[in-house]
Amino acid sequence: MSINNSYFSRNNTIISNSLTNTGRNPVIELFYGNDTLLNPRGFSRFIFDLDLSLLKEKYNNGVISKTCGSIKHTLRMTNTSFFNKEFLNEKNSQGRIRATSFDLILFKIPYTDLDPNRPQIWDEGVGYDYADIMSTVPNDKNFSDRPSNWYQTTTIDFWEEPGIYNNLNTGLTPFSSLTIVDTQHFEFGDENIEFDMTEEIQSILNNDFINPVGWGIAFLPQVENLTGTTGTYSVGFFSRHTQTFYEPFLETSYDDLIEDNRNNFTLGKVNKLYLYSYEDGDFQNLDNPPLVTISDSSGNPIPGLINLSSCTKTKGVYEIIIPPLIGYRTPCIFNDTWSNIKLNGFNLPDIYNDFTIYPIQKSIQIGTSTNSPSLYGFDYYGIKQDEMILNTDIRKVGVIVKQAYTTNKQLPNVDVYYRVYVREGTTEVQVQDWTKVNRTPNEYYFIFDTRDKIPNEYFIDLKVISSGEVNTYKKEIKFQIVNKK
């Protein structure tokens, strides 16, 4: 599985019955209860929009497969209380109690207002903060009352319903009319946001509905409407303007793993074969996924394995999954023929490959002795140690797996994993969890795209599982991603 991060293009926190704008605040705060700052009772809602341009590019050019493997989209926001348990159920600097035991909803902002031809496009605004007003300072106001806010989308346009929707289920936009994308329960109040947006984002990528104008996060109406509270309860998350590494984002995880069995095709097991399409050294998509026919050692096509449809695993890579073959003498050489190959409207010749089928005993050891754990060494190419990489680069990182303490004894058919993280003091902040490295007939590699990464110093660990042991090799690769000016 690989990931792509899509970041917010704008965000704002709107406050009930208020013109307050806090669009530039590095922290967003959702609250409910007796708000002594502005209202006898109040609440806030967070709105945001996503920049999906890079995600759409990868989806449309086949880097993210439309048909071959799973895709999941998760909205992630870091809780400001996540780092210190002592803050739980305590008051923050504004005197608000940190909320516990509540649900947050993720809803889609209705696309149109009363005029069906005019979408509810909204501005982020320039407000920075929302804190106690100091009575000793004349005209003290550290927030903005310019749109967007509870009433307005822009200077001249208004929400169809103040606050986007009515939590009493009345008005022009009642709560019941909203599209609720997901709901998340917070037991302690320090949990991070992890909303599932898979169905929502896939509808956008597949052009099933018009481009959205954004989404919102809020307490359930039952919470917003609570009466009799003796204080204000709040939960905070980092916004897109945070100066930390914890900028909110949409994480898209997708299956682009290549596990080519051409060099270790085993009788009685499910095996995978691939076709790689290049143009001038770069991966290039064919007009359509090719068809595949498997022939036995005598050249006879195998019934049930004729003109199989391959799928686009990632850009320029086509996968075919072959069910277990049984009843053949091994080792023996079979053929795979890839046909119906077209590029830019031109028909290309069929591609003929072969592979050796090995007995299942090659991958199974049964006896009276156990295997000793193996130690590994690694070489890599594509990223230099301590290199400074522009955040416009896409790197193919090759990994050479060797037996430890040797210079050239390379080990084929080993399951290798990598993870990516940054460091803050002694804390490792995960960027990408353990991910299997692609295995082709001639190399191990993974693709590292810097375009969706926040400039920082990054580390890559490698891991190999052998004889029941997990061997992790720390900080094998260290580099920096820097902004292009």
Secondary structure, 3 states (H helix, E strand, C coil): CEEEEEEEEEEEEEECCCCCECCCCCEEEEEEECCCCCCCCEEEEEEEEECCHHHHHHHHCCCCCCCCCCEEEEEEECECCCCCHHHCCCECCCCCEECCCEEEEEEECCCECCCCCCECCCCCCCCCCCCCCCCCCCCCCCCECCCCCCCECCCCCECCCCCCCECCCCCCCEHHHCEEEEEEEECCCCCCEEEECHHHHHHHHCCCCCCCCCEEEEECHHHHCCCCCCCEEEEEEECCCCCCCCCCEEEEEECCCCECCCCCEECCCCEEEEEECEECCEECCCCCCCEEEEECCCCCECCCCCCEECEEEECCEEEEEECCCCCCCCCEEEEEEEECEEECCEEECCEEEEEEEECHHHCCCCCCCCCCCCCEEEEEECCCCCEEEECCCEEEEEEEEEECCCCCCECCCCCEEEEEEEEECCEEEEEEEEEECEECCCCEEEEEEHHHCCCEEEEEEEEEEECCEEEEEEEEEEEEEECCC
